[in-house]
Amino acid sequence: MAVYHSPEGRKFFVPLENNPQVFTNLAHDLGMDPKLAFHDVYSLNEPDLLAMVPRPAHALIFITPSNAYHAVEAEDVAAGKRTPAPPDRKTYSMEGFDDLYPTDGAPPVLWFPQTIGNACGMVALVHARLAYPDMLS
């Protein structure tokens, strides 16, 4: 996948289409076992819709706009469940992020700064691969 540069010098990928066949084809091109494939999941809590997901399921790529994460983060900060992120978060420094864990003992939602624009699809494929080492053929 090529990395391009904006006029301001920022790196970015051409975004992957949010389509299971696109993810499957790319993953197969990258060496994923041809018996494995990506599928749409229409609900995470409706049993009838979850039953449509082929089993076993080895990874879930959940696509959501980042503004949804930031809205939850703001609600958690307002409720005192976590401390606010550093205002300079756009510097992509992880310094100061160790206090972002919720104070109620719930597992944290992790936020990783994306330094290459539109890389989320490729990063999701890498994470799926790392979560299931036997994915390669």
DATA-V358961 format. One record per residue. N is the residue number from 1. RES is the residue in one letter. PHI is phi in degrees with one decimal (* if undefined). Layout:
n=N res=RES phi=PHI
n=N res=RES phi=PHI
This chain:
n=1 res=M phi=*
n=2 res=A phi=-79.4
n=3 res=V phi=-105.4
n=4 res=Y phi=-108.9
n=5 res=H phi=-121.7
n=6 res=S phi=-75.8
n=7 res=P phi=-57.5
n=8 res=E phi=-83.7
n=9 res=G phi=95.1
n=10 res=R phi=-74.1
n=11 res=K phi=-83.8
n=12 res=F phi=-156.1
n=13 res=F phi=-97.8
n=14 res=V phi=-71.3
n=15 res=P phi=-65.3
n=16 res=L phi=-76.9
n=17 res=E phi=-69.9
n=18 res=N phi=-75.4
n=19 res=N phi=-148.5
n=20 res=P phi=-58.7
n=21 res=Q phi=-68.4
n=22 res=V phi=-63.6
n=23 res=F phi=-62.4
n=24 res=T phi=-62.9
n=25 res=N phi=-60.6
n=26 res=L phi=-64.2
n=27 res=A phi=-62.5
n=28 res=H phi=-65.6
n=29 res=D phi=-61.6
n=30 res=L phi=-90.2
n=31 res=G phi=104.9
n=32 res=M phi=-67.8
n=33 res=D phi=-51.5
n=34 res=P phi=-63.4
n=35 res=K phi=-76.5
n=36 res=L phi=-98.0
n=37 res=A phi=-152.9
n=38 res=F phi=-95.7
n=39 res=H phi=-138.3
n=40 res=D phi=-71.1
n=41 res=V phi=-118.3
n=42 res=Y phi=-91.1
n=43 res=S phi=-161.0
n=44 res=L phi=-100.5
n=45 res=N phi=-133.8
n=46 res=E phi=-99.2
n=47 res=P phi=-55.0
n=48 res=D phi=-64.7
n=49 res=L phi=-76.3
n=50 res=L phi=-65.7
n=51 res=A phi=-64.8
n=52 res=M phi=-77.6
n=53 res=V phi=-78.4
n=54 res=P phi=-59.4
n=55 res=R phi=-113.4
n=56 res=P phi=-77.0
n=57 res=A phi=-100.2
n=58 res=H phi=-97.1
n=59 res=A phi=-156.8
n=60 res=L phi=-126.7
n=61 res=I phi=-103.8
n=62 res=F phi=-102.4
n=63 res=I phi=-105.1
n=64 res=T phi=-146.8
n=65 res=P phi=-63.9
n=66 res=S phi=-63.1
n=67 res=N phi=-65.4
n=68 res=A phi=-66.7
n=69 res=Y phi=-62.5
n=70 res=H phi=-65.0
n=71 res=A phi=-66.8
n=72 res=V phi=-64.7
n=73 res=E phi=-58.4
n=74 res=A phi=-63.7
n=75 res=E phi=-63.2
n=76 res=D phi=-63.9
n=77 res=V phi=-64.6
n=78 res=A phi=-62.4
n=79 res=A phi=-86.2
n=80 res=G phi=77.1
n=81 res=K phi=-81.1
n=82 res=R phi=-158.0
n=83 res=T phi=-86.7
n=84 res=P phi=-67.4
n=85 res=A phi=-69.1
n=86 res=P phi=-58.8
n=87 res=P phi=-64.5
n=88 res=D phi=-94.3
n=89 res=R phi=-52.5
n=90 res=K phi=-70.8
n=91 res=T phi=-80.6
n=92 res=Y phi=63.8
n=93 res=S phi=-92.7
n=94 res=M phi=-85.3
n=95 res=E phi=-61.1
n=96 res=G phi=91.8
n=97 res=F phi=-84.9
n=98 res=D phi=-69.5
n=99 res=D phi=-101.4
n=100 res=L phi=-87.4
n=101 res=Y phi=-73.1
n=102 res=P phi=-59.7
n=103 res=T phi=-86.4
n=104 res=D phi=-91.8
n=105 res=G phi=84.8
n=106 res=A phi=-70.7
n=107 res=P phi=-63.9
n=108 res=P phi=-77.4
n=109 res=V phi=-87.0
n=110 res=L phi=-88.1
n=111 res=W phi=-123.2
n=112 res=F phi=-108.8
n=113 res=P phi=-59.8
n=114 res=Q phi=-97.0
n=115 res=T phi=-90.2
n=116 res=I phi=-116.0
n=117 res=G phi=-59.0
n=118 res=N phi=63.1
n=119 res=A phi=-87.3
n=120 res=C phi=-60.7
n=121 res=G phi=-63.8
n=122 res=M phi=-66.8
n=123 res=V phi=-63.0
n=124 res=A phi=-62.4
n=125 res=L phi=-62.7
n=126 res=V phi=-62.9
n=127 res=H phi=-63.7
n=128 res=A phi=-61.0
n=129 res=R phi=-63.5
n=130 res=L phi=-68.8
n=131 res=A phi=-74.0
n=132 res=Y phi=-134.4
n=133 res=P phi=-58.8
n=134 res=D phi=-84.3
n=135 res=M phi=-65.6
n=136 res=L phi=-76.2
n=137 res=S phi=-80.8
